[in-house]
Amino acid sequence: MINGGELSENSFSSLPNFGGEVILMDPIKDKIQSTSRETRQDIVGKVLSYSCISLIVIVVLSIFVFVATKGLATFVVNKASIWDFLFGTNWNPSATDKAGNPLLGALPMITGSFGVTIIAVIFAAPFAIGTALYMTEVASRRGEKLLQSVIELLVGIPSVVYGFIGLSVVVPFVRTHFGGSGYGILSGAFVLFVMVLPTVTSMTVDSLRAVPKYYKEASLALGATKWQTIYKVLLRSSTSGILTAIIFGMARAFGEALAVQMVIGNAAVMPKGLLAPASTLTSVLTMGIGNTVMGTVGNNALWSLALMLLLMSLIFNIIVRFIGRKGRM
Amino acid sequence: MEEFITTKDIHLYYGKKEALKGINLSFPAKGINALIGPSGCGKSTYLRTLNRMNDLISSVTMTGSIMINGQDIYSPKMDTVDLRKRVGMVFQQPNPFPFSIYENVTYGLRIAGIKDKQLLDERVEQSLKQAAVWDEVKDELHKSALSLSGGQQQRVCIARVLAVQPDVILLDEPTSALDPVSSGLIEDMLLTIRDNYTIIIVTHNLQQASRISDRTAFFLNGELIEEGKTKGVFLNPKRQETDDYISGRFG
């Protein structure tokens, strides 16, 4: 009864052959062709994650579009010139000059923002690298854990607390030791220094830890001292990671509003020095946004500042990406 | 046999675990010495005592004495930096720095404070030639060493050690991660430099040990089982364990 063809077919399907009849292949075919539970789970998972991603993308895009339309209205609707906005030094949105254009010179704030950021990071970077090296190369495991938790604690402190400490400690300190009112770029930079230090440190620690151990071994086996190894191999092979950490610190410092606003003095004038009251993009924004009416020049001008901030954080991000790609070679 | 390296009664512990159980072993000046034995028998650990790389592991304690050229390398006066310049080491995995080939080879010299460009250039050419990799890389000395193949990387690592002109070269399974052709090149290269250096090589490859070494030491479970001229150890092993191992009955 069973011929060769049936045999092979049946043995393939591995179903019992009742009375030698040719078994219909349909159940197996159906089983193979229908989607399994695992596949369905896969699809559900994909749909879930894609919808989450699209939600985030939509939120980010709408923020960009919103801030951009609002921020550009200053130049499109109110006819302010971009040149004057970027390089003008007279910030007084409620007044107009002789030609009738609003006075929207944002250079004082741009200078203030870059001032506090750069000074803070210049001081924070060496401290952060030093601390990170201590944690990864020198400290015992216990010391390392202790420092790690100190740093995590510093990251978690709300910025208003930093600002308050800045106000009650840093400002009087600067006033008595450097002169002036105590409010100014120097105080702002000092507060930001403390605020970005933990971020930069923990990212530097990560990049130092990512250096393969065998680089260190190879260097020591060639007769290098510990410091030569750190300087010539460890720091050198983690340069891109450390630069990334510093740029992240800059991005954080640039975007910090509250703590800076509390100590910088908030005078929207060109800073005359590190000790004179000044302002940053963020501090003017937080001070002013509640006091203007939507759609007015003053309000639009603040949105332009916000757009500027957004573009800067975009630029910081692009720099980080660029460094990352170069670091990988 | 005039002893260049003498190790006496080496006991080494990882925490409480005894990894070396009283090793007495000597090596003559110049020539190739092979350390063989199954995995975990302590031969790599022993090798790393000779340039004090075990110092880097905090749980390690060691007793016994190691003399190299009449100098006790574990005496408090011994400078490990100095020691490691004289006793170079090549690791199992090729581990060039992520720098250019040139910078890799000159690393040991530059940390020793040599800045003379001409001397550095000379040493680079000489060491890369000795390591039998010069012809392959001479036109791209300033390319990253990571762009080379594994075999080339390992030979650059050997050149990096040779550039410092050590007395002793320790090799910890230098060819186990490489293909047979690259391994063959490294073996040939070792044979050409055997007259100038005291070479100690840990290997799992018994054929390799029998092909290139002058003397062989067989380790088992942290003990030195047998040691002597390679021919003797392979053809007329004195101990049953050695015979079993080299004839492939275990390990």
Interface residues (C-beta under 8 A of the other chain):
Chain A: P212 Y214 Y215 E217 A218 S219 L220 A221 L222 G223 A224 T225 Q228 K232 V233 R236 S237 M329
Chain B: N51 M53 L56 V81 D82 L83 R84 K85 G88 M89 F91 Q93 N95 P96 F97 P98 F99 Y107 G108 R110 I111 A112 S144 L146 C157 R160 V161 V164
